[in-house]
Amino acid sequence: MPKRILEGVVVSDKGDKTVVVKVERTIVHPLLKKIVRRSKRYHAHDESNAYKTGESIKIVECAPKSKLKTWEVLPKVSA
């Protein structure tokens, strides 16, 4: 089974080697048929502390690194 890749925005980089990423998705409400935004926060492993608050990043599933961290940050792409 392939690993999931999610895209989100860093909301916190306070932890050592950890970033908190907010991932937003849109769904259609089952009764109202209206588009609704839902968001979830994921703790991701950032080995080099490269990302700061406000940056847009991609995260990928991995084996558990700690109690909360089961995601890793994909490396930055050089332009």
DALINCOR-V232301 format. One record per residue. N is the residue number from 1. RES is the residue in one small letter. PSI is psi in whole degrees, -180 to 180 (999 if undefined). OMEGA is omega in degrees with one decimal (none if undefined). NEAR is the number of other C-alpha atoms within 10 Angstrom. Layout:
BEGIN
{{N:RES:PSI:OMEGA:NEAR} {N:RES:PSI:OMEGA:NEAR}}
END
This chain:
BEGIN
{{1:m:130:-177.8:3} {2:p:153:178.8:5} {3:k:140:178.9:8} {4:r:144:174.7:10} {5:i:126:179.8:13} {6:l:152:178.7:17} {7:e:134:-178.5:16} {8:g:-170:-177.5:21} {9:v:137:178.0:19} {10:v:123:178.0:23} {11:v:-17:177.8:18} {12:s:138:175.2:16} {13:d:28:-175.2:20} {14:k:-36:-177.3:12} {15:g:152:177.7:12} {16:d:124:-179.6:11} {17:k:25:-179.6:14} {18:t:139:170.9:21} {19:v:149:175.3:28} {20:v:124:-173.9:21} {21:v:129:177.4:28} {22:k:119:-179.4:19} {23:v:123:179.3:20} {24:e:144:175.1:14} {25:r:158:178.6:11} {26:t:140:177.6:10} {27:i:162:173.0:11} {28:v:124:-179.8:11} {29:h:131:-173.3:11} {30:p:-32:-177.9:8} {31:l:-46:-174.4:6} {32:l:-14:-178.8:8} {33:k:32:-178.9:9} {34:k:146:179.0:10} {35:i:127:-176.6:11} {36:v:139:176.6:11} {37:r:133:175.3:11} {38:r:143:179.2:10} {39:s:155:178.5:11} {40:k:146:-179.8:10} {41:r:134:178.5:14} {42:y:139:172.0:21} {43:h:127:-177.3:23} {44:a:149:-179.1:26} {45:h:125:178.6:26} {46:d:92:-171.2:21} {47:e:-40:-173.6:14} {48:s:9:-177.4:10} {49:n:44:-173.9:14} {50:a:-22:-172.6:12} {51:y:143:-180.0:20} {52:k:166:-179.2:14} {53:t:134:177.6:14} {54:g:-14:-179.2:13} {55:e:147:176.6:11} {56:s:127:-175.8:15} {57:i:169:174.2:18} {58:k:141:177.9:19} {59:i:153:-177.6:23} {60:v:147:178.9:16} {61:e:150:175.2:16} {62:c:175:174.4:15} {63:a:151:-177.4:9} {64:p:130:177.4:12} {65:k:-28:178.2:12} {66:s:-169:-177.7:9} {67:k:-43:-175.6:7} {68:l:-23:-172.6:11} {69:k:110:173.2:18} {70:t:19:179.8:17} {71:w:151:176.2:25} {72:e:148:176.2:23} {73:v:134:173.5:24} {74:l:145:-177.5:14} {75:p:153:178.1:14} {76:k:143:177.5:10} {77:v:123:179.1:5} {78:s:136:-178.3:4} {79:a:999:none:3}}
END
